[in-house]
């Protein structure tokens, strides 16, 4: 008997340790994914502007040399074949030492002021930057409906390993790409890898944390990895780009990806696949759609700010390169705080209420962003945006898993594919639409529109107050002391499940 008790205790300890290890692996995976997602935010607008400006300088010099008086000599440095040409002769001198394009772009504007030379060109960057940022989320949006059911069928190992390889390749491409096309390809490739890692990671967490309160706490910690990546990415990218160059931050992220990928794939050899509810059935569930909508519109606010806020700062504040990333620091810090606080607190106060308040706060915070006159004026509204999005994410992610437990089969790959689709839809539509709106009617109106949308969506979270479930599923869940109050329908009428059977207590903690 003693041996059996010791064996059971050892197995329980091993299970708890493996769950913590899984949580750590998912935490690091989300951290690296979102560092790569946000490290480009301060780099790309400035880098693309410098690329376009350098091309214009070459074209202007070429046109001036053709109009010069006969007999005058003008030296032109070609950025394409690294040679020197004389405008009054037909020969080309021997090629000079190879000059990589990136340092040339940087040196052309070294002596210029922090303010851009052409505000009209800067406004035109909104669409290009927005489309580049949106490409990752768009590809991820298309990939997720395939990854979720695939994860249910073949397990977690292959999707996460594929995600690791693709993310590593994408990071290396970012490091050495020097054209818009290659950067666009690298960003799109990141979407495929991110889809594999995030869907499998969140589904794996939900499967090993079966208790609703523990699951909410674990998902809150995992979202802390996402928050930390969002926190570290922009300032890390802006500082490294300003003082070291574009390549260095991506090489560091590639090294960290290798460090994370090996133990992750060794551990996942032990997980088995299980068939779950079809994806289409879950997509028809109105309660899952409301939770997904909150995730989508909440994150769309920060997604619209990522490509447009740095350009607006360059235009109105003459912001330096390092400031373009540091401006997002308050939002990142507050998101980290929000996800850790409300991962547990939302279970007590009611996740529907937490999400409702979060959506309203997001709306008012983004409306206040354009009133900032300098980088210090962005601290308070950006802090509010990040904290409120943390409230929404840490409330809605656990609800997605619980709704599957309550109304469907408890296999989580497909439902977290839907959650990731919602997240990606926000980050796909946000930058692409936001860039065009900012170019045509201005950044302040863009923030006003998305703020009003978030505020109008908030009341829909009330429907998540007491979602109905299948009777046999409710009986099982009530045995696990789940705190979400639900109602069920039978031939005898409606009855309520939870601590009180009185309908006036039909909300959940």
Protein Blocks (a to p, Z undefined) as FASTA:
>chain_A
ZZmmmmmmmmmmmmmmmmmmmmmmmmmmmmmmmmmmmmmmmmmmmmmmmmmmmmmmmmmm
mmmmmmpcehiacddddfklopacdfkbcbdcdddddddfklmmmmmmmmpcfbdfblkl
mmmmmmmmmmmmmmmmmmmmmmmmmmmmmmmmnojmlmmmmmmmmmmmmmmmmmmgcbfk
lmmmmmmmmmmmmmmmmmmmmmmmmmmmmbfklmmmmmmmmmmmmmmmmmmmmmmmmmmm
mmnojklmmmmmmmmmmmmmmmmmmmmmmpccdddddfklmmmpmklmmmmmmmmmmmmm
mmmmmmmmmmmmmmmnopafklmmmmmmmmmmmmmmmmmmmmmmmmmnopklmmmmmmmm
mmmmmmmmmmpcbfklmmmmmmmmmmmmmmmmmmmmmmmmmmmmmmmccdfklmmmmmmm
mmmmmmmmmmmmmmmmmmmnojklmmmmmmmmmmmmmmmmmmmmmccddfklmmmmmmno
pabdcddddfkbccdedjblcfklmccZZ
